[in-house]
Amino acid sequence: MKSAAADQDDKVMNLLAERVEGSRAELVGRYLQILQESLFANRAFVRPGMLKQTAAEEAAAVLSYLGQAGFSGGEHGGKLHQAGFNVGTVLKLNEVTRGFLLDHFEDHQTRFILEVVDRYQQAVIEGFIQGIDQEHRTELERMRTALRGGAG
């Protein structure tokens, strides 16, 4: 049986999800602005044409997290890395998420909102870092293979 605190947390998460859904266009706009501002700080294969879709996907990820609908922060962070975004951009997206949620809720919910955002950010950043680690392992393996091929 769920505790009263867990039940209250579920209610607030549902309220957060409803409010985010109601203001989704605003959130997507904020994400898009950050993505456009940081476009040239990312890897070369990040293209202007992909920013609107990325902003929409980021809002969908937040909604998925809030709704607990099978959200994998690690997977999402890995996708951001694979898409070519740098850690600075990912941190700025997380900053937008935090600011957006705080702007749209009452002061008495601040602590809970910050805890929610912190858990979301941690999951996304961990996935992003895992993506970097995997890329490095793949590159090292390519170098080993090339060196063995060149030495034989």
Backbone as ProteinMPNN parsed JSONL, in Angstrom:
{"seq_chain_A": "MKSAAADQDDKVMNLLAERVEGSRAELVGRYLQILQESLFANRAFVRPGMLKQTAAEEAAAVLSYLGQAGFSGGEHGGKLHQAGFNVGTVLKLNEVTRGFLLDHFEDHQTRFILEVVDRYQQAVIEGFIQGIDQEHRTELERMRTALRGGAG", "coords_chain_A": {"N_chain_A": [[0.834, -1.184, 0.0], [0.507, 2.238, -0.772], [2.237, 4.98, 0.729], [1.095, 7.958, 2.426], [2.69, 10.119, 1.763], [3.9, 9.253, -0.644], [1.653, 9.032, -2.224], [0.886, 11.717, -2.298], [3.11, 12.753, -3.641], [2.747, 11.525, -6.154], [0.398, 12.816, -6.938], [1.277, 15.469, -7.171], [3.19, 15.141, -9.18], [1.509, 14.392, -11.284], [0.044, 16.77, -11.497], [2.115, 18.485, -12.24], [2.727, 17.37, -14.745], [0.314, 17.879, -16.11], [0.275, 20.684, -16.142], [2.617, 21.227, -17.569], [1.955, 20.066, -20.017], [-0.159, 21.738, -20.713], [1.193, 24.093, -21.186], [2.95, 23.508, -23.132], [3.8, 24.465, -25.684], [5.049, 26.868, -25.012], [7.2, 25.883, -23.481], [8.565, 24.362, -25.407], [9.289, 26.453, -27.075], [11.084, 27.818, -25.398], [13.092, 25.897, -25.155], [13.872, 25.727, -27.841], [14.939, 28.284, -28.269], [17.25, 28.199, -26.621], [18.615, 26.101, -27.878], [19.09, 27.241, -30.386], [20.72, 29.394, -29.652], [22.967, 28.058, -28.772], [23.876, 26.656, -30.931], [26.305, 26.672, -32.491], [28.145, 25.839, -30.684], [28.001, 23.192, -30.454], [28.684, 19.877, -31.795], [29.742, 19.509, -35.204], [27.816, 18.208, -36.796], [25.318, 18.911, -35.9], [22.506, 20.384, -37.023], [20.73, 23.355, -38.086], [18.119, 22.774, -38.948], [17.261, 20.632, -37.42], [16.659, 21.507, -34.92], [14.073, 22.367, -34.06], [12.652, 19.971, -33.913], [14.186, 18.661, -31.993], [13.746, 20.317, -29.774], [11.001, 19.87, -29.393], [11.107, 17.138, -28.818], [12.514, 17.198, -26.446], [10.686, 18.445, -24.714], [8.716, 16.466, -24.795], [10.132, 14.417, -23.556], [10.398, 15.394, -20.943], [7.709, 15.438, -20.207], [7.159, 12.705, -20.395], [8.818, 11.749, -18.39], [7.647, 12.983, -16.137], [5.159, 11.773, -16.208], [5.922, 9.248, -15.767], [5.997, 7.314, -17.723], [7.49, 4.95, -18.65], [9.928, 6.245, -19.006], [13.301, 6.725, -19.831], [15.926, 8.213, -18.619], [18.616, 7.872, -19.044], [18.717, 6.784, -21.615], [17.626, 8.927, -23.033], [19.521, 10.961, -22.542], [21.708, 9.774, -23.817], [20.789, 9.834, -26.457], [20.788, 12.594, -26.929], [23.516, 13.072, -26.864], [24.37, 11.462, -29.046], [23.107, 12.839, -31.073], [24.707, 14.992, -31.311], [24.935, 17.108, -29.546], [26.565, 19.17, -27.13], [27.833, 18.958, -23.725], [27.408, 21.373, -22.423], [25.183, 22.462, -23.746], [23.245, 20.558, -23.078], [23.151, 20.925, -20.322], [22.167, 23.523, -20.288], [19.623, 23.089, -21.386], [18.527, 21.612, -19.302], [18.54, 23.589, -17.371], [16.624, 25.311, -18.41], [14.385, 23.659, -18.142], [14.169, 23.472, -15.342], [13.758, 26.227, -14.67], [11.369, 26.722, -16.076], [9.515, 24.978, -14.813], [9.582, 26.005, -12.211], [8.615, 28.563, -12.687], [5.95, 28.068, -13.23], [4.575, 27.115, -11.034], [3.352, 27.037, -7.634], [4.868, 28.625, -4.756], [5.02, 26.942, -2.496], [5.497, 24.464, -3.516], [8.068, 24.36, -4.356], [10.361, 23.003, -3.272], [9.772, 20.283, -3.783], [9.544, 20.354, -6.582], [12.155, 21.059, -7.305], [13.494, 18.768, -6.438], [12.376, 16.871, -8.165], [13.24, 17.85, -10.666], [15.992, 17.677, -10.271], [16.36, 14.869, -10.115], [15.552, 14.158, -12.692], [17.457, 15.575, -14.247], [19.823, 14.35, -13.377], [19.507, 11.728, -14.336], [19.438, 12.177, -17.123], [21.943, 13.403, -17.609], [23.665, 11.378, -16.759], [23.118, 9.443, -18.731], [23.989, 10.874, -20.962], [26.728, 11.092, -20.434], [27.387, 8.389, -20.444], [26.993, 7.93, -23.133], [29.128, 9.412, -24.191], [31.266, 7.979, -23.076], [30.882, 5.493, -24.349], [31.306, 6.224, -27.001], [34.005, 6.91, -26.843], [35.134, 4.4, -26.171], [34.5, 2.972, -28.494], [35.97, 4.413, -30.387], [38.577, 3.955, -29.426], [38.744, 1.204, -29.853], [38.614, 1.144, -32.646], [41.028, 2.397, -33.209], [42.841, 0.545, -32.11], [42.329, -1.66, -33.745], [43.109, -0.62, -36.219], [45.818, -0.167, -35.73], [46.738, -2.78, -35.273], [46.22, -3.872, -37.76], [47.891, -2.351, -39.341], [50.352, -3.059, -38.342], [50.666, -5.675, -38.982]], "CA_chain_A": [[0.0, 0.0, 0.0], [1.269, 3.475, -0.881], [2.19, 5.891, 1.866], [0.444, 9.237, 2.135], [3.682, 10.97, 1.09], [4.043, 8.775, -2.024], [0.409, 9.396, -2.901], [0.971, 13.159, -2.526], [4.108, 12.939, -4.703], [2.093, 11.157, -7.414], [-0.552, 13.883, -7.283], [2.032, 16.635, -7.626], [3.768, 14.773, -10.486], [0.419, 14.485, -12.265], [-0.23, 18.188, -11.678], [3.222, 19.007, -13.04], [2.541, 16.903, -16.127], [-0.826, 18.613, -16.692], [0.671, 22.081, -16.395], [3.588, 21.239, -18.662], [1.204, 19.801, -21.25], [-0.927, 22.949, -21.021], [2.113, 25.157, -21.615], [3.971, 22.805, -23.918], [4.323, 25.324, -26.75], [5.978, 27.799, -24.374], [8.395, 25.133, -23.116], [9.265, 24.057, -26.662], [9.887, 27.718, -27.499], [12.263, 28.087, -24.563], [14.142, 24.952, -25.573], [14.339, 26.115, -29.174], [15.793, 29.457, -28.115], [18.547, 27.742, -26.091], [19.281, 25.311, -28.923], [19.57, 28.165, -31.41], [21.825, 30.17, -29.095], [24.15, 27.221, -28.572], [24.051, 25.847, -32.131], [27.686, 26.555, -32.964], [28.969, 25.256, -29.63], [27.832, 21.746, -30.554], [29.472, 19.246, -32.85], [29.442, 20.024, -36.541], [26.673, 17.607, -37.476], [24.058, 19.487, -35.417], [22.038, 21.291, -38.071], [19.612, 24.215, -37.684], [16.838, 22.147, -39.265], [16.886, 19.607, -36.449], [16.464, 22.107, -33.606], [12.654, 22.359, -33.669], [12.313, 18.603, -33.534], [14.882, 18.385, -30.731], [13.022, 21.048, -28.727], [9.755, 19.134, -29.147], [11.463, 15.87, -28.181], [12.903, 17.493, -25.064], [9.432, 18.638, -23.973], [8.089, 15.139, -24.676], [10.899, 13.655, -22.567], [10.005, 15.893, -19.615], [6.353, 14.927, -19.953], [7.269, 11.265, -20.18], [9.39, 11.582, -17.055], [6.647, 13.359, -15.135], [4.101, 10.775, -16.246], [6.542, 7.958, -15.454], [5.579, 6.409, -18.793], [8.626, 4.211, -19.191], [10.99, 7.178, -19.369], [14.675, 6.364, -19.516], [16.79, 9.391, -18.701], [19.879, 7.459, -19.638], [18.514, 6.67, -23.059], [17.416, 10.27, -23.566], [20.819, 11.633, -22.538], [22.502, 9.162, -24.882], [20.305, 10.357, -27.748], [21.278, 13.968, -27.079], [24.939, 12.968, -27.217], [24.458, 10.938, -30.415], [22.652, 13.876, -31.997], [25.806, 15.932, -31.489], [24.904, 18.215, -28.605], [27.618, 19.094, -26.115], [27.329, 18.934, -22.352], [26.928, 22.717, -22.098], [23.825, 22.59, -24.272], [22.382, 19.697, -22.271], [22.965, 21.598, -19.032], [21.273, 24.67, -20.516], [18.268, 22.547, -21.525], [18.082, 21.279, -17.95], [18.297, 24.872, -16.709], [15.326, 25.764, -18.916], [13.371, 22.817, -17.511], [14.045, 23.922, -13.951], [13.138, 27.552, -14.655], [9.991, 26.6, -16.546], [8.688, 24.38, -13.761], [9.479, 26.94, -11.094], [7.77, 29.69, -13.119], [4.561, 27.675, -13.403], [4.011, 26.478, -9.849], [3.296, 27.819, -6.404], [6.08, 28.592, -3.941], [5.055, 25.827, -1.541], [5.906, 23.252, -4.237], [9.423, 24.572, -4.853], [11.291, 21.936, -2.869], [9.432, 19.066, -4.523], [9.876, 20.579, -7.99], [13.608, 20.982, -7.426], [13.866, 17.352, -6.309], [11.965, 16.221, -9.414], [14.146, 18.296, -11.725], [17.323, 17.106, -9.994], [16.353, 13.451, -10.509], [15.494, 14.149, -14.157], [18.75, 16.012, -14.758], [20.829, 13.333, -13.086], [19.319, 10.614, -15.268], [19.814, 12.606, -18.476], [23.388, 13.621, -17.653], [24.306, 10.063, -16.704], [23.009, 8.867, -20.07], [24.847, 11.646, -21.86], [28.111, 10.691, -20.144], [27.532, 7.023, -20.943], [27.159, 8.064, -24.582], [30.512, 9.854, -24.42], [32.127, 6.833, -22.762], [30.74, 4.491, -25.415], [31.977, 6.77, -28.181], [35.452, 6.784, -26.618], [35.491, 2.981, -26.281], [34.418, 2.616, -29.913], [37.115, 5.029, -31.056], [39.777, 3.216, -29.009], [38.735, -0.087, -30.539], [38.982, 1.426, -34.039], [42.467, 2.674, -33.242], [43.536, -0.743, -31.896], [42.174, -2.458, -34.957], [43.938, -0.013, -37.251], [47.226, -0.405, -35.39], [47.028, -4.199, -35.513], [46.211, -4.079, -39.208], [49.067, -1.693, -39.903], [51.576, -3.709, -37.861], [50.754, -7.051, -39.487]], "C_chain_A": [[0.882, 1.252, 0.0], [1.13, 4.31, 0.379], [1.502, 7.181, 1.439], [1.399, 10.161, 1.387], [3.843, 10.567, -0.374], [2.817, 9.135, -2.839], [0.408, 10.882, -3.235], [1.975, 13.458, -3.647], [3.504, 12.616, -6.068], [1.132, 12.247, -7.87], [0.179, 15.106, -7.821], [2.679, 16.347, -8.986], [2.703, 14.874, -11.579], [0.067, 15.943, -12.545], [0.859, 18.839, -12.519], [3.04, 18.631, -14.509], [1.409, 17.661, -16.809], [-0.434, 20.044, -17.043], [1.69, 22.168, -17.526], [2.873, 21.014, -19.991], [0.429, 21.042, -21.674], [-0.073, 24.091, -21.542], [3.232, 24.604, -22.491], [4.606, 23.694, -24.984], [5.332, 26.328, -26.182], [7.292, 27.095, -24.03], [9.224, 24.801, -24.357], [9.959, 25.32, -27.177], [11.133, 28.063, -26.708], [13.415, 27.163, -24.941], [14.728, 25.361, -26.908], [15.282, 27.315, -29.099], [17.185, 29.056, -27.626], [19.312, 26.966, -27.159], [19.838, 26.203, -30.019], [20.768, 28.967, -30.917], [23.107, 29.351, -28.994], [24.497, 26.373, -29.799], [25.516, 25.627, -32.48], [28.645, 26.034, -31.899], [28.925, 23.73, -29.683], [28.707, 21.179, -31.655], [28.916, 19.631, -34.213], [28.202, 19.417, -37.176], [25.334, 17.996, -36.871], [23.66, 20.559, -36.414], [20.858, 22.134, -37.587], [18.242, 23.56, -37.906], [16.371, 21.109, -38.254], [16.513, 20.194, -35.087], [15.007, 22.101, -33.151], [12.229, 20.977, -33.199], [12.95, 18.246, -32.187], [14.174, 19.079, -29.57], [11.724, 20.33, -28.38], [10.023, 17.811, -28.437], [11.864, 16.079, -26.722], [11.66, 17.71, -24.2], [8.719, 17.306, -23.776], [8.811, 14.291, -23.633], [10.528, 14.092, -21.151], [8.617, 15.368, -19.257], [6.359, 13.434, -19.672], [7.82, 10.984, -18.787], [8.349, 11.871, -15.982], [5.52, 12.341, -15.062], [4.597, 9.384, -15.918], [6.174, 6.894, -16.488], [6.791, 5.729, -19.426], [9.776, 5.095, -19.616], [12.342, 6.638, -18.944], [15.547, 7.597, -19.723], [18.119, 9.068, -19.342], [19.791, 7.373, -21.146], [18.373, 8.051, -23.691], [18.736, 11.043, -23.62], [21.734, 11.093, -23.618], [22.089, 9.665, -26.249], [20.794, 11.778, -27.983], [22.755, 13.963, -27.466], [25.092, 12.508, -28.668], [24.041, 11.982, -31.438], [23.714, 14.951, -32.213], [25.817, 17.109, -30.528], [26.015, 18.044, -27.57], [27.017, 19.194, -24.726], [26.801, 20.307, -21.93], [25.502, 22.932, -22.561], [22.853, 21.763, -23.44], [22.125, 20.34, -20.907], [22.045, 22.806, -19.17], [19.83, 24.207, -20.699], [17.7, 22.21, -20.147], [17.772, 22.54, -17.146], [16.938, 25.434, -17.132], [14.202, 24.965, -18.258], [13.109, 23.281, -16.087], [13.306, 25.263, -13.882], [11.671, 27.507, -15.057], [9.093, 26.058, -15.446], [8.526, 25.327, -12.581], [8.591, 28.133, -11.441], [6.285, 29.348, -13.101], [3.915, 27.044, -12.177], [4.145, 27.369, -8.632], [4.565, 27.623, -5.584], [6.151, 27.385, -3.012], [5.464, 24.508, -2.204], [7.366, 23.297, -4.679], [10.352, 23.418, -4.513], [11.029, 20.661, -3.668], [9.824, 19.204, -5.989], [11.384, 20.476, -8.196], [14.098, 19.544, -7.312], [13.538, 16.593, -7.596], [12.938, 16.572, -10.527], [15.544, 17.716, -11.511], [17.391, 15.646, -10.406], [16.344, 13.322, -12.032], [16.87, 14.496, -14.742], [19.825, 14.955, -14.535], [20.726, 12.175, -14.065], [19.784, 10.987, -16.673], [21.33, 12.771, -18.585], [24.138, 12.299, -17.581], [24.26, 9.375, -18.066], [23.902, 9.56, -21.072], [26.305, 11.216, -21.68], [28.361, 9.261, -20.604], [27.7, 7.021, -22.459], [28.57, 8.486, -24.947], [31.466, 8.688, -24.182], [32.072, 5.779, -23.862], [31.432, 4.955, -26.685], [33.491, 6.631, -28.04], [35.9, 5.331, -26.734], [35.491, 2.526, -27.738], [35.614, 3.165, -30.671], [38.418, 4.325, -30.686], [39.866, 1.871, -29.721], [39.098, 0.082, -32.014], [40.487, 1.653, -34.166], [43.27, 1.385, -33.038], [43.493, -1.612, -33.135], [43.066, -1.923, -36.077], [45.422, -0.259, -36.986], [47.618, -1.859, -35.611], [47.098, -4.488, -36.997], [47.45, -3.493, -39.865], [50.361, -2.394, -39.5], [51.753, -5.095, -38.47], [51.011, -7.096, -40.909]], "O_chain_A": [[1.892, 1.303, 0.702], [0.075, 4.353, 1.011], [1.346, 7.457, 0.249], [0.986, 10.896, 0.491], [3.915, 11.428, -1.25], [2.926, 9.501, -4.01], [-0.016, 11.275, -4.322], [1.723, 14.31, -4.499], [3.723, 13.349, -7.033], [1.066, 12.563, -9.057], [-0.247, 15.709, -8.806], [2.71, 17.223, -9.85], [2.97, 15.383, -12.667], [-0.179, 16.314, -13.692], [0.572, 19.646, -13.404], [3.183, 19.47, -15.399], [1.538, 18.044, -17.972], [-0.775, 20.547, -18.114], [1.632, 23.083, -18.347], [3.156, 21.696, -20.976], [0.366, 21.362, -22.861], [-0.565, 24.961, -22.26], [4.32, 25.175, -22.57], [5.824, 23.674, -25.162], [6.356, 26.601, -26.809], [8.371, 27.643, -24.258], [10.447, 24.946, -24.349], [11.089, 25.255, -27.659], [12.121, 28.541, -27.266], [14.565, 27.591, -25.035], [15.945, 25.344, -27.089], [16.302, 27.353, -29.786], [18.188, 29.525, -28.163], [20.518, 27.153, -27.324], [20.932, 25.957, -30.528], [21.718, 29.197, -31.665], [24.206, 29.892, -29.116], [25.327, 25.468, -29.708], [25.922, 24.494, -32.738], [29.823, 25.812, -32.177], [29.723, 23.058, -29.029], [29.391, 21.92, -32.362], [27.758, 20.028, -34.34], [27.585, 20.058, -38.027], [24.303, 17.466, -37.284], [24.391, 21.527, -36.623], [20.068, 21.672, -36.763], [17.315, 23.779, -37.127], [15.195, 20.748, -38.241], [16.094, 19.458, -34.194], [14.731, 21.856, -31.976], [11.525, 20.841, -32.198], [12.319, 17.604, -31.346], [14.019, 18.492, -28.499], [11.383, 20.195, -27.205], [9.26, 17.407, -27.559], [11.586, 15.237, -25.868], [11.592, 17.212, -23.076], [8.175, 17.048, -22.703], [8.175, 13.529, -22.905], [10.364, 13.255, -20.264], [8.386, 14.911, -18.138], [5.633, 12.96, -18.797], [7.342, 10.088, -18.091], [8.189, 11.1, -15.035], [4.987, 12.073, -13.985], [3.808, 8.446, -15.802], [6.056, 5.714, -16.158], [7.071, 5.922, -20.609], [10.534, 4.722, -20.511], [12.503, 6.152, -17.825], [15.863, 7.972, -20.852], [18.682, 9.872, -20.084], [20.68, 7.832, -21.862], [18.933, 8.313, -24.755], [19.037, 11.699, -24.618], [22.456, 11.853, -24.265], [22.938, 9.898, -27.11], [21.17, 12.133, -29.1], [23.187, 14.76, -28.298], [25.858, 13.098, -29.43], [24.566, 12.005, -32.551], [23.641, 15.724, -33.168], [26.632, 18.019, -30.681], [26.36, 16.927, -27.186], [25.83, 19.482, -24.573], [25.845, 20.39, -21.158], [24.697, 23.524, -21.842], [21.754, 22.224, -23.132], [21.004, 20.298, -20.4], [21.24, 23.084, -18.281], [18.907, 24.865, -20.218], [16.535, 22.488, -19.863], [16.847, 22.551, -16.335], [16.195, 25.968, -16.308], [13.184, 25.533, -17.863], [11.96, 23.459, -15.682], [12.346, 25.411, -13.126], [10.832, 28.174, -14.451], [8.029, 26.616, -15.177], [7.438, 25.433, -12.015], [7.889, 28.655, -10.574], [5.448, 30.241, -12.971], [2.818, 26.493, -12.273], [4.933, 28.314, -8.602], [5.246, 26.603, -5.695], [7.237, 26.86, -2.768], [5.748, 23.534, -1.507], [7.846, 22.358, -5.315], [11.057, 22.912, -5.386], [11.963, 20.036, -4.169], [10.376, 18.272, -6.574], [11.836, 19.867, -9.165], [15.023, 19.148, -8.021], [14.33, 15.772, -8.057], [13.406, 15.691, -11.249], [16.202, 17.31, -12.468], [18.387, 15.222, -10.992], [17.045, 12.48, -12.594], [17.377, 13.796, -15.618], [20.643, 14.702, -15.418], [21.741, 11.691, -14.568], [20.452, 10.194, -17.337], [21.931, 12.32, -19.56], [25.142, 12.119, -18.27], [25.251, 8.791, -18.503], [24.502, 8.916, -21.932], [27.023, 11.003, -22.657], [29.443, 8.957, -21.105], [28.453, 6.216, -23.007], [29.145, 7.974, -25.908], [32.364, 8.438, -24.986], [33.104, 5.237, -24.258], [32.076, 4.159, -27.369], [34.179, 6.279, -28.998], [36.939, 5.055, -27.334], [36.378, 1.785, -28.164], [36.204, 2.471, -31.499], [39.275, 4.121, -31.546], [40.945, 1.454, -30.141], [39.814, -0.749, -32.572], [41.13, 1.17, -35.098], [44.27, 1.164, -33.721], [44.49, -2.219, -33.524], [43.702, -2.695, -36.795], [46.188, -0.527, -37.912], [48.718, -2.138, -36.089], [47.942, -5.264, -37.443], [47.99, -4.055, -40.817], [51.354, -2.334, -40.226], [52.86, -5.634, -38.477], [51.113, -8.18, -41.484]]}, "name": "protein", "num_of_chains": 1, "seq": "MKSAAADQDDKVMNLLAERVEGSRAELVGRYLQILQESLFANRAFVRPGMLKQTAAEEAAAVLSYLGQAGFSGGEHGGKLHQAGFNVGTVLKLNEVTRGFLLDHFEDHQTRFILEVVDRYQQAVIEGFIQGIDQEHRTELERMRTALRGGAG"}
